[in-house]
Each structure stands twice: as C-alpha cells, then as structure tokens.
Amino acid sequence: MSELERKPIANDRAGPPQGPAEARSGEKYVTPQGFTAIRDGIKSRGAAPSPGPGPGATPKPPWLRVRAPSGAGFGAVGAAVHAHRLATVCEEAKCPNIGECWNAGTATLMLMGAVCTRACRFCSVDTGNPRGWLDPDEPARVARTIELMRLKYVVLTSVDRDDLPDGGAGHYAACVRAVRQRNPGTAVEALTPDFQGALADVETVVDSGIEVFAQNLETVRRLTHPVRDPRAGYEQTLRVLAHAKRHRSSVLTKTSLMLGLGETDAEIASTLADLRDAQVDLLTLGQYLRPTARHLPVERYVTPAEFDRYRDWALERGFLECVSGPLVRSSYRAERALDRNNAGLDNRALAAAR
C-alpha cells in the first residue's frame, strides 16, 4: 500500500535532473528507461515546509515503533526478490510489517515499474510519465520468483499507468496468468489501479485468474481531494469495486482506508456503509504516516482501542473480515484475511508491549 512511510525527509536542493541514485526527495531524475520522474512523488518548491503544529510534528506514539526486520525467511525472500529485479511495495514503501510478512513467506510485488503517473498527496512513490514503457519479461520473472519463494499467497499490485491505453490491465492480466501457470497452487490477490473507471479494463484483470480483487478507497468522501490525485475519485473507486463483484461474484473484493487524516467517526461509519452497498467483502484499516514534509500532515494518531472499535463496526455491517490496527497496511498478512481473527493482530497487546 503506497500510504506507508517510505523514506526520511531529505534536503530540498533544487537543480537539474539527477540520476536515480543521486536524486533527493522532491528532485527530478532520469530513470534507466530514459524518462523523467520526481523522487517521492511531489516536486520540491523551495525550502521544505514546516511540519507545523499538531500530531504530525510530535513523536510517534509507542505503538507505532517497530523492530528492525530480521530472520531466515526475511533474508530468503529478499534475496529472491533482488535476484529477479522485482520492485516490492514492502521495500518501496518501507512497510513496518516487512519482517513479519517476509518471514511468513508472503510478499507484495509491484508490477509495471516503480514510477506512478499520479501524485497523490499521501503517497511517496515516485511520479512521472513512463511514456508507454513496460518490461516484456516481467510476467515470466514474477512467476519464477514466486516459485522460488514458494509462496502460497501473493499480492500483485502496481503503480497507476495512465500513460497506457488500458491502464496496464492487459500486462497485469498477463502477469497473473504467468503466475498461475507456473504456480497453480498459489492464490493471487490483485491490488490494482482504478483504470480511470474503465470497467472493461477491470474485467480484464478480474478474469485473469485471481482470488481477490482490491482497489483502495484510501479515505472518506470529504477528504478524497486533496488526499488523492484529481484523476482518482471516491465514487470511481466504489464503481470499480462494485463492478468487479458483479462481473465475477466468486472473486472477493477488498479495499483499504488510511486513518488519521482528519476524518470523523461519522464519516468512517458512512464510508463503511458505502463500501458494503458496493458489496465489498474485505477491509483493512491502518494509520496514515507522513512520508516527507511535502506530503499531508498527520492530523491524529488513532489509538489501538479505536482501531478495535472500527473493526467491530465493520463486522457489524457485514464485512467478511476487517483487519484493523495502527501498523496494518492493505496487504498485511493478506493470506489470513478470512481467519476472522484480525490476521492474528492483538491491538491490546500491541499497545501494552510498546
């Protein structure tokens, strides 16, 4: 999930495009494929803005502190990912759960490169225009890597690719088919772009052999803009999710919300109702963390007890499962989403231990 805390705030030095390794946060650089991108998604405009007052400028509460990842499983998954030149959300977004998930043999792979055509104000994925670039070898590499990692469940996600006529749906589906052909026992979740609301492109992915179709709503209706890029939309995401379920009812649908951006309890409740009206099956709720000083500030840190309460609301509304907690991200222990136990997450123990 792109809402994760990804990189430390960097020096806001302006200048000409740099190489990928030299570019700092907010600077332009030239990718190995020859197009220009902006590091961390939002262009530097002079001095970095002050974090300002409020929770966004205060130290994180103890329940958001995590240990450095380690372990044999973590090392094995990382080695396979790097050997096959794959981008993972786990690394690109510096996910706080990377150690837990990789040690469990679960990873989220990011398709179609690491440069997004959109610039959401919560997200630190690099932004630019890839001008149609795709790696034709990616489907085979993804399938082989999953085989080497021996994954039983994989999440395939991607940047938005508005530069492609179908938003990348055909490439996405080719990756899924390659994975299923080489790994018939592996379940696949597709955490996709919104394809600008083009429902035929949604169908292309839904029909590719996935078990779960996910598209993130990210926030409540009132905060959709300025939180999300203008090309994204609250109603657009709801339509995409509803159509995926109508088109193939056996596929589970899933979405995620970031909390701490200024939403109210009433708005959260209303959003849950809208999602159930769209027949969304699975929901994750997690804390928004500000990736750089140019991104939106954190308005509040949601407590573990509040996350438990919001999960209760979701289950009462009829979601099959709601994985909810401060460190939860949209792909957190995705293979356990139907265990009906918050993916084994105990928010009370989390708060007490930290």
C-alpha positions, 0 to 999 in steps of 0.5 A: 500500500503506497500510504506507508512511510517510505523514506526520511525527509531529505534536503530540498536542493533544487537543480537539474535532473539527477540520476536515480541514485543521486536524486533527493526527495522532491528532485527530478531524475532520469530513470534507466528507461530514459524518462523523467520522474520526481523522487517521492512523488511531489516536486520540491518548491523551495525550502521544505515546509514546516511540519507545523503544529499538531500530531504530525510534528510530535513523536510517534506514539509507542505503538507505532515503533517497530523492530528492525526486520530480521530472520531466515525467511526475511533474508530468503525472500529478499534475496529472491526478490533482488535476484529477479529485479522485482520492485516490492511495495514492502521495500518501496514503501518501507512497510513496518510489517516487512519482517513479519510478512517476509518471514511468513513467506508472503510478499507484495510485488509491484508490477509495471515499474516503480514510477506512478503517473499520479501524485497523490498527496499521501503517497511517496512513490515516485511520479512521472510519465513512463511514456508507454514503457513496460518490461516484456519479461516481467510476467515470466520473472514474477512467476519464477520468483514466486516459485522460488519463494514458494509462496502460497499467497501473493499480492500483485499490485502496481503503480497507476499507468495512465500513460497506457491505453488500458491502464496496464490491465492487459500486462497485469492480466498477463502477469497473473496468468504467468503466475498461475501457470507456473504456480497453480497452487498459489492464490493471487490477490490483485491490488490494482489501479482504478483504470480511470473507471474503465470497467472493461479494463477491470474485467480484464484483470478480474478474469485473469485468474485471481482470488481477490480483487482490491482497489483502495478507497484510501479515505472518506468522501470529504477528504478524497481531494486533496488526499488523492490525485484529481484523476482518482475519485471516491465514487470511481473507486466504489464503481470499480469495486462494485463492478468487479463483484458483479462481473465475477461474484466468486472473486472477493473484493477488498479495499483499504482506508488510511486513518488519521487524516482528519476524518470523523467517526461519522464519516468512517461509519458512512464510508463503511456503509458505502463500501458494503452497498458496493458489496465489498467483502474485505477491509483493512484499516491502518494509520496514515504516516507522513512520508516527507514534509511535502506530503499531508500532515498527520492530523491524529494518531488513532489509538489501538482501542479505536482501531478495535472499535472500527473493526467491530463496526465493520463486522457489524455491517457485514464485512467478511473480515476487517483487519484493523490496527495502527501498523496494518497496511492493505496487504498485511498478512493478506493470506489470513484475511478470512481467519476472522481473527484480525490476521492474528493482530492483538491491538491490546497487546500491541499497545501494552508491549510498546 
